[in-house]
Amino acid sequence: MTTATRNQVLSMYMRVFRIARGWQSTIPQDTESERQYIVQEAQTLFRQNQQLSDPESIKNCIDECVARIEIGLHYQNPYPRPIYLPIMGLATQKGRKLKAQQRMRKQAKPVYLQSHDEDS
């Protein structure tokens, strides 16, 4: 990882914690739980991606972080927005296997949910 990339990642990490510290929920009772969620989610995802060395995958993670920050601030909701696509919602042609469905679902996944698996 280059020094510039490292500085950018650390800057994003600190930005997330600053946002969490000043977070105000639309429902005042939920403010503390949402702050804890923001901190926990940041720690989990940054630690999960700590060992990345490929510049392209690091850039994708940075893009995901920026997207989640902007979406969270815009909608005043720290939780990731759901994908409104049923599990078998993409039509397939006759004779096609489940692989095509899975590939299309993976391609339809938005950038801000790349770190989340299908089960969560």
PAZAPA-4460 file (N, C-alpha, C; in steps of 0.05 Angstrom, whole numbers, plus 32768, in hexadecimal, padded with zeros to 4 digits):
% residues 120
    n_x    n_y    n_z   ca_x   ca_y   ca_z    c_x    c_y    c_z   seq   type   mol
   8011   7FE9   8000   8000   8000   8000   8012   8019   8000     1      M     A
   800C   802B   7FEF   801C   8044   7FED   8015   8056   8005     2      T     A
   8026   8069   800A   8022   807C   801F   8008   808C   801B     3      T     A
   8003   8095   8002   7FEC   80A4   7FFC   7FD2   8094   8001     4      A     A
   7FD2   807B   7FF9   7FBB   806A   7FFE   7FB7   8065   801C     5      T     A
   7FCD   8060   802A   7FCB   805C   8047   7FBF   8074   8055     6      R     A
   7FC9   808C   804D   7FBE   80A5   8058   7FA0   80A8   8052     7      N     A
   7F98   80A1   803A   7F7C   80A3   8032   7F6B   8090   8043     8      Q     A
   7F75   8077   8047   7F66   8064   8057   7F64   806D   8074     9      V     A
   7F7A   8076   807F   7F79   8080   809B   7F67   8098   809E    10      L     A
   7F67   80A9   808A   7F55   80C1   808A   7F38   80B8   808A    11      S     A
   7F31   80A4   8079   7F16   809A   8078   7F0E   808E   8093    12      M     A
   7F21   807F   809F   7F1C   8072   80B9   7F15   8087   80CE    13      Y     A
   7F25   809C   80CF   7F21   80B1   80E3   7F07   80C0   80DD    14      M     A
   7F01   80C4   80C3   7EE8   80D2   80BC   7ECF   80C2   80C5    15      R     A
   7ED0   80A8   80C3   7EBA   8098   80CD   7EB6   809B   80EB    16      V     A
   7ECC   809C   80FA   7ECA   809F   8117   7EC0   80BB   811E    17      F     A
   7EC8   80CF   810F   7EBE   80EA   8114   7EA0   80EC   810F    18      R     A
   7E97   80DF   80FA   7E7B   80DE   80F3   7E6C   80D0   810A    19      I     A
   7E77   80B9   8113   7E6A   80AA   8129   7E68   80BB   8142    20      A     A
   7E7D   80CA   8148   7E7D   80DA   8161   7E67   80EF   8160    21      R     A
   7E62   80FB   8149   7E4E   8110   8146   7E33   8107   813B    22      G     A
   7E2F   80ED   8139   7E17   80E2   812C   7DFE   80E9   813D    23      W     A
   7DEA   80F3   8130   7DD0   80F8   813D   7DBB   80E8   812D    24      Q     A
   7DAD   80D6   813A   7D99   80C6   812E   7D7F   80D6   812A    25      S     A
   7D6F   80CE   8116   7D55   80DB   8113   7D43   80D4   812A    26      T     A
   7D48   80BD   8137   7D39   80B5   814F   7D4D   80B8   8166    27      I     A
   7D4A   80CC   8178   7D5E   80D1   818C   7D66   80B9   819E    28      P     A
   7D53   80A6   81A3   7D5A   808F   81B3   7D6D   807C   81A5    29      Q     A
   7D6F   807D   818B   7D80   806B   817C   7D9C   8076   8177    30      D     A
   7DA1   808F   817F   7DBB   809C   8179   7DD2   808B   8182    31      T     A
   7DD2   8082   819B   7DE9   8074   81A6   7DED   8059   8199    32      E     A
   7DD7   804A   8193   7DDA   8031   8186   7DE5   8034   8169    33      S     A
   7DDC   8049   815B   7DE6   804E   8140   7E03   8056   8141    34      E     A
   7E0B   8066   8155   7E28   806D   8158   7E39   8054   815C    35      R     A
   7E2F   8042   816D   7E3E   8029   8172   7E3F   8018   8158    36      Q     A
   7E2A   8018   8149   7E29   8009   8130   7E3E   8013   811D    37      Y     A
   7E40   802E   811A   7E52   803A   8108   7E6F   8033   810F    38      I     A
   7E76   8035   8129   7E91   802E   8132   7E97   8011   812E    39      V     A
   7E84   7FFF   8135   7E88   7FE2   8133   7E8B   7FDA   8115    40      Q     A
   7E7A   7FE5   8104   7E7B   7FDF   80E8   7E96   7FE8   80DB    41      E     A
   7E9F   8000   80E3   7EB8   800A   80D9   7ECF   7FF8   80E2    42      A     A
   7ED0   7FF2   80FB   7EE5   7FE1   8106   7EE6   7FC6   80F8    43      Q     A
   7ECE   7FBA   80F5   7ECC   7FA0   80E8   7ED6   7FA0   80CB    44      T     A
   7ECC   7FB3   80BB   7ED3   7FB4   809F   7EF0   7FBC   809A    45      L     A
   7EFA   7FCF   80AA   7F16   7FD7   80A6   7F29   7FC1   80AE    46      F     A
   7F22   7FB2   80C4   7F33   7F9C   80CB   7F31   7F85   80B7    47      R     A
   7F1A   7F81   80AC   7F16   7F6C   8098   7F27   7F71   8080    48      Q     A
   7F29   7F8A   8078   7F38   7F92   8060   7F54   7F9B   8066    49      N     A
   7F5E   7F98   807E   7F78   7FA2   8086   7F8F   7F95   8076    50      Q     A
   7F8C   7F7C   806E   7FA2   7F6E   8060   7FA2   7F71   8042    51      Q     A
   7F90   7F81   8037   7F8F   7F85   801A   7FA9   7F93   8011    52      L     A
   7FB3   7F8A   7FFA   7FCB   7F96   7FEF   7FC7   7F9E   7FD2    53      S     A
   7FB3   7F93   7FC5   7FAD   7F9A   7FA9   7FA1   7FB6   7FA7    54      D     A
   7FAE   7FC8   7F98   7FA4   7FE3   7F96   7F87   7FE6   7F8D    55      P     A
   7F7F   7FD4   7F7B   7F63   7FD5   7F70   7F4F   7FCE   7F86    56      E     A
   7F55   7FB9   7F96   7F42   7FB2   7FAC   7F42   7FC7   7FC2    57      S     A
   7F58   7FD3   7FC7   7F59   7FE9   7FDB   7F48   8000   7FD1    58      I     A
   7F4A   8007   7FB7   7F3B   801D   7FAC   7F1D   8016   7FAD    59      K     A
   7F15   7FFD   7FA8   7EF9   7FF5   7FAA   7EEF   7FF8   7FC7    60      N     A
   7F00   7FF1   7FDB   7EF7   7FF4   7FF7   7EF5   8011   7FFE    61      C     A
   7F06   8022   7FF4   7F04   803F   7FFA   7EEB   804A   7FED    62      I     A
   7EE5   8042   7FD5   7ECC   804B   7FC7   7EB4   8042   7FD7    63      D     A
   7EB4   8029   7FE1   7E9E   801F   7FF1   7E9B   8030   800A    64      E     A
   7EB0   8037   8017   7EAF   8047   8030   7EA4   8062   802A    65      C     A
   7EAD   806F   8015   7EA3   8089   800E   7E85   8088   8008    66      V     A
   7E7D   8074   7FF9   7E60   8071   7FF2   7E4F   806C   800B    67      A     A
   7E59   805C   801D   7E49   8057   8036   7E47   8070   8047    68      R     A
   7E5D   807F   8048   7E5C   8098   8058   7E48   80AB   804C    69      I     A
   7E4A   80B0   8032   7E38   80C3   8024   7E1B   80BA   8026    70      E     A
   7E15   80A1   8022   7DFA   8097   8024   7DF0   809A   8041    71      I     A
   7E00   8093   8054   7DF8   8095   8070   7DF2   80B2   8078    72      G     A
   7E03   80C4   8070   7DFF   80E0   8077   7DE6   80EB   8068    73      L     A
   7DE3   80E4   8050   7DCC   80EE   8040   7DB1   80E4   804C    74      H     A
   7DAF   80CB   8051   7D96   80BF   805B   7D94   80BF   8079    75      Y     A
   7DA8   80C9   8087   7DA8   80C8   80A5   7DA3   80AC   80B0    76      Q     A
   7DAF   8098   80A3   7DAC   807D   80AA   7DC7   806F   80A7    77      N     A
   7DD3   8065   80BD   7DEE   8059   80BA   7DEE   803D   80AF    78      P     A
   7DD7   8030   80AD   7DD6   8014   80A4   7DD6   8013   8085    79      Y     A
   7DE2   7FFF   807A   7DE3   7FFD   805C   7DC8   7FFA   8050    80      P     A
   7DC4   8007   803A   7DAA   8005   802C   7DA7   7FE9   8020    81      R     A
   7D8F   7FDE   8022   7D8B   7FC3   8018   7D8A   7FC2   7FFA    82      P     A
   7D8E   7FAA   7FF0   7D8C   7FA5   7FD3   7D70   7F9A   7FCE    83      I     A
   7D60   7FA8   7FBE   7D45   7F9F   7FB9   7D44   7F8D   7FA0    84      Y     A
   7D50   7F76   7FA3   7D51   7F63   7F8D   7D4C   7F47   7F99    85      L     A
   7D36   7F3A   7F93   7D31   7F1F   7F9E   7D47   7F0C   7F97    86      P     A
   7D4B   7EF8   7FA7   7D60   7EE5   7FA3   7D60   7ED9   7F87    87      I     A
   7D49   7ED1   7F7E   7D47   7EC5   7F63   7D38   7ED9   7F51    88      M     A
   7D3C   7EF3   7F55   7D2D   7F07   7F47   7D35   7F0D   7F2A    89      G     A
   7D4C   7F04   7F22   7D55   7F09   7F07   7D4D   7EF1   7EF6    90      L     A
   7D40   7EF7   7EE0   7D36   7EE2   7ECE   7D4D   7ED5   7EC0    91      A     A
   7D4B   7EBC   7EBC   7D5F   7EAD   7EAC   7D52   7EA1   7E94    92      T     A
   7D63   7E9B   7E80   7D59   7E8E   7E68   7D57   7E70   7E6E    93      Q     A
   7D48   7E62   7E5E   7D45   7E45   7E62   7D5F   7E37   7E60    94      K     A
   7D64   7E24   7E72   7D7D   7E15   7E71   7D94   7E21   7E7F    95      G     A
   7D91   7E3A   7E88   7DA7   7E47   7E97   7DA8   7E3C   7EB4    96      R     A
   7DBF   7E3C   7EBF   7DC3   7E32   7EDA   7DC2   7E49   7EEE    97      K     A
   7DC4   7E42   7F07   7DC3   7E55   7F1D   7DDC   7E67   7F1D    98      L     A
   7DF1   7E5F   7F10   7E0A   7E6F   7F0F   7E04   7E8A   7F02    99      K     A
   7DF4   7E8B   7EEE   7DED   7EA4   7EE0   7DDF   7EB6   7EF3   100      A     A
   7DCC   7EAB   7F03   7DBE   7EBB   7F17   7DD1   7EC7   7F2B   101      Q     A
   7DE4   7EB7   7F35   7DF7   7EC0   7F49   7E09   7ED6   7F3D   102      Q     A
   7E12   7ED2   7F25   7E23   7EE6   7F18   7E14   7F01   7F15   103      R     A
   7DFB   7F00   7F0C   7DEC   7F18   7F08   7DE7   7F26   7F23   104      M     A
   7DE2   7F17   7F38   7DDE   7F23   7F53   7DF7   7F31   7F5C   105      R     A
   7E0E   7F24   7F58   7E27   7F30   7F60   7E2D   7F4A   7F51   106      K     A
   7E26   7F4A   7F37   7E2A   7F62   7F27   7E16   7F78   7F2F   107      Q     A
   7DFF   7F71   7F39   7DEB   7F85   7F41   7DEF   7F90   7F5D   108      A     A
   7E03   7F85   7F6C   7E08   7F8E   7F87   7E15   7FAA   7F86   109      K     A
   7E0A   7FBD   7F95   7E15   7FD8   7F95   7E30   7FDA   7FA3   110      P     A
   7E3F   7FEF   7F9D   7E5A   7FF2   7FA7   7E5B   7FF4   7FC5   111      V     A
   7E46   7FFF   7FD1   7E46   8003   7FEE   7E40   7FE9   7FFE   112      Y     A
   7E3B   7FD3   7FF0   7E37   7FBA   7FFE   7E4B   7FA4   7FF6   113      L     A
   7E61   7FAC   7FEA   7E74   7F98   7FE1   7E80   7F88   7FF7   114      Q     A
   7E83   7F93   800F   7E8F   7F85   8026   7E7C   7F72   8034   115      S     A
   7E63   7F74   802E   7E4F   7F63   803B   7E49   7F4B   802A   116      H     A
   7E48   7F34   8038   7E41   7F1C   802A   7E23   7F19   8026   117      D     A
   7E1A   7F04   8019   7DFE   7F01   8012   7DED   7EFB   802B   118      E     A
   7DF9   7EF0   8040   7DEA   7EE7   8058   7DE2   7EFF   806A   119      D     A
   7DF0   7F15   8069   7DEA   7F2A   807C   7DD6   7F3D   8072   120      S     A
***
